[in-house]
């Protein structure tokens, strides 16, 4: 259920307001069936490429609009195509996955079909972006940029790892998954998770600066952000079911709480750009009791926990924490820790 104007604290910065005011729409998108297939790397390869082509058209339309209004006072603080633009990386990935030279890509049947006869969900999405770009006040474009870019910087990194594994791209030097790769803020190589957090902080600061204390604009942008989630839901709903079930249960998302007692964990993380910004101390770590009638934790369990956290920090700092391999390191530490406390 979307919050009404009466429910909103319009004194809050727009970035905070968007986080709270889109929570229901966010949950609806990330828990949809199509998002689950995408996030777990279960889509047939052709269907995954079809999804990338739809995203290519979305980003092409959005980024043309942002270019057109680069000097707009609401949009200029977050306008940084060198850092954020996804159109070119998407085109590169599609070309690689279809084994088709970039110049010949428009003639590929899969690409040309969506160009000439787009799915209704895609047509609605791009039409909405063009309408906003042509409006007297294009400020609501900020909402669409927020939903897409911050999603790519967070939940998109979960998808990157699983896509690379599902489609045999782990040892391709980044080919096929460039859409999920970002440079560091200010340049200097590929961004790791810490660098991406800095980008997201910079982005939120830019949104807050551009919107400032304009309460009417906050309401408008919040409504448009909920619409953006709805449009993304339409893309997820257009996806075709996998032709065969997954061969093994998916591993938990790195954005999910570490728990040794929960038998089944959610695997939806397409846009978890707020959840992964919580402090690590806020993540619940449930330690199972060895006594049925007691909730006390033994000294040895506490010690194991402290050792595990220290070793995890050491591994991630010394060994690095970027890309698919970084996620694997984190999961390895998680499994090791779970073995200690059981």
N, C-alpha and C positions, 0 to 999 in steps of 0.2 A: 504494500500500500504506500503510495507516494505521500509525503508529508504535505499538509496544507500550509498556506501562508501563515495562518494563525499559530501553527506549531513551530514555526521557524524563529530562531534567534538571529535576527538580521544584523545584530551587532558583531557577530562572529566574522572572521575573515572568510572570503569566498572559498578558499581551499578547504577550510574546516567545514563550512556549510555544505559543500559538495560531498564530502565524505559521509556526513550524517544523512543528508537529504537524498542520497542515491543508494542508500544501503539496501533497500528492498529490491530495487531494479538490478543492482549489482548481483545480489544473491540469485535472482531469477535467471540472469544471464549465465552465471558461472555454474549453476546446477542444471542447466538444460541438457537434454540428451545429446544434441549435436556438439555442445561444448565439451561434454565428457568424452566423446569419441575423439575429438581433436586433441584434448589435453593428454589423453592416455596413449596417443599415437596409434589409434585403432583404425583410422580411416584407410580405405584403399589408397594406394599412392596416387592414382589418377584423381580421386575425389579430393585428396589433400591439395593437389596442384590446382584443382578447380577452385578451392577455397582461397588459395593464394592469389589466383587471378581476380577473384571478386575483391579481395583486399587491395590489389593493385589499382583497380578502378576507383575504389573508395579513396585511397590515399592520393591518387593522381588528381581527383576532383578537389579533395580537401586542401592539398598543398598548392594547387593553382590558386585557390581562394585566399590562402594565407599569403602567398606571394603578392597577390593583387592588393591586399590590404595590410602590407607589412608595416606601414607607418601609422596605422590606426592606434590611438593611445591605449586601447584595451588589449590589442593583439601584439603590439610591438615588443612589450617586455618578455614575451615567450617565443618570439620569432627568432629561430636559429636553425635554418635549414641544413647548414653544414653538420650540425650535431644531431638533428632529429629526423630529417627527411627520410621516408621509407620507400618512396616510389622506385628509385633506382635499385636499391637492394632487392626489393620484391621482383623486379624485372629480371635481375641477375639470377635469382633463385629459380624462377619459373623457367628461364632459358636452360639452366643447368639440369633441372629435374626432367624436362622434356627432351633433353639432348638435342636442342635446336639452337642454331646460332642466333644471337640477339636480333640481327637484321631480318631474319626469316620468321621470327616469333609471331608477328601479327597474322601470318598465313597459316599458322598451325591450327588444325580444326578445333581443338579445345579452347584455344585463345580467341580465335575469330568468332566462335559460337557465342561466347559471353559478350563479345564486342557488339555483335549485330543483334543478338536476341538475349539480352540480359535477363536473369531470373527476376521476377517481380520484386523480391526483397532487395536485390541490388539496385534495381531501377529506382525504387522508392528512396533508398539511402542517398544515392548520388543526386537525385532530384532535390532532396532536402538541402543538401550542401550547396547546390547551385542557386537555390532560392535565397538562402542566407547570404551568399556572396553578392547577389544582386540587390539585396535589401538596402535601404537608406542607412541602417545601422547594422553592420556585419558582426558586431561584438559577440553574438551567440555562437559564432564559429569557435570561440574559446572553449565552449563545452565539448564540442566534438573532438577538438585537439586534445583536451584533457582526458577524455575517455579512451581514446586510441593510444596516445603516446605513453601515458603512465601505465596503461595496461601492458604495453610491449616491454616497458622497462621492468616490470615485476612478474606477473603471471606468465608473460611471454617467455621469460627465461626458463620456466618449468617446461613449457611446450618445446622450447629449443632442444633441451636435453632428450626428451622422449622422441621427438621427431627424428633427431639425428640417429638414435638407436633403431627406431622402427624402420627407417628407410635406408639404412646402411651408409650414413653420412658422417659417422664418428671419426673416420680417418681420412676425410676429404679436404682437410686444411681450411675448413670453414665454408666450402662450396655447398650450396643448397640451403644454408641456414644463415645467410648474411642479413636477412630481414631482422633477425633477433640480436644482431651485433651492433653495439654502439661504441663510439670513441669516447675517451675521457673528456670531461668538461674542460675546455681550453686546449684540447689536443694532447698528443703524447702517447698514442697507442690505444689498444682496445680496452674498454671499460670492464672492470670486474664488478662484483656486487656492491662493494663499498663505493666505487665510483658512480654506479648507477643511483645509489641513494643520494649522492651529492647532486646529481642531475635532477632528481625528483624534488629535492629541497629547493634547488634553484628555480625549478619550474613553478612550484607552489608560491614561492616568494614573488615571482613575476606575475602570477595571476592576482595575488593580493594587491600588488602595486597597481596593476592596470585597472582593476575594478574598484579599488579603494573602498570608500564608504557609501557607494551608490546602492542603496537598498533596493530600488526598483530593478536595477541591473542584476543584482544578486538573485532576485526571484526569477528573472527571465533566464539567466544562465543555468540556474538549477533545473528549471523546467526543461530546458533544451538538453541538459546532460541526461535527464531521465529518458528523453526521447532518443538520445544517442544509444543508450543501453537497449532500448526497445528495437532500434534498427539493427543493432548487432545481434540481438536475439533472432531477428528475421533471417540473418545470414546463417546462424547456427541451425535454425529450423529447416533451412533449404538443403542441408547436407544429407547425402544418402547413407544409409546404414552400412556398416562394414559387411563385406561379403562373407566373412568367416569370423567366428568369435576369437578373442585373444587367446593365445596359447598358454598364458600364465597370468595370474593376478598381477595388476600393476603395482609398482612400488609407491609408497606414500609420497605426497608432494613435499618438497623442502619447506613450503610455506605453512605446512600443517603442524600442529602441536606434536611434540615427541611424547608418546605415551606407550607404556609397557603393558597396559591393561585393556586398551581398546582393541577388540578383535578385528574391526573393520574400519578403515578410514576413508574419508572422502577423497576423491582424486580429481575434483574439478578445480582448476586454477587458471582459467584463461585471462582473468583481469584482476588478480589479487594484488592491486597496487596500494592498498591501504593495510591489509593484514600483515604484509612483510615489513611494514614500517614500525610495528610495535617493538618496544624494547625486548630484548631476549628474556629479561627477567619476568615479562608478562606471560610468556608461554608456559602453560601448565605442564609440569613434568610429574607424572603420577608414578609413585614408587609402590609396587604391590607389597602388602603386608604378608609376612610368613605365618601370622597367627590369625585364625578366623575371627576371634573376638577382640582383636586389638588393632588400633590404627597407628601404634607407635612405630617409628622407624629405627632400626638398629644403628648403633654407632658405625658398624662396618659399612652399611649402606650409605650413610652420610659421607663417610670417608671416600667410598667409591665414587660417589657423585662429585665430590670436590676434585678428586684426581682426574676423573673423566673430563670435567669442564676445563681443567688446566691443560690436559693433553690435547683436547680439541682445539683450544686456542693456539697452542704451540704448532700443531699440525697445519692449521689454516694459515697462520702467519708465515711459517717457514716454507710450507709447501705450495702456497699460493691457492687462490680460490676464484678461478675464472672459468667460464664456459662449462661444457658438459663434464669435463674431468673434475672441475671444482665441485659440482653437485655430487659426483660419485665419492669424492673424499668426504664430504659431509655425511653422506649416507653410511659410509664405512665407519666413521666415528660414532654415528648414532647406533649402529648395530652392535659395535663393540661395547658401548656404554650400557645398552640394554642387557647384554650378557653379564655385565658386572653386577647389576642391581637385581637380577633374577635369582 
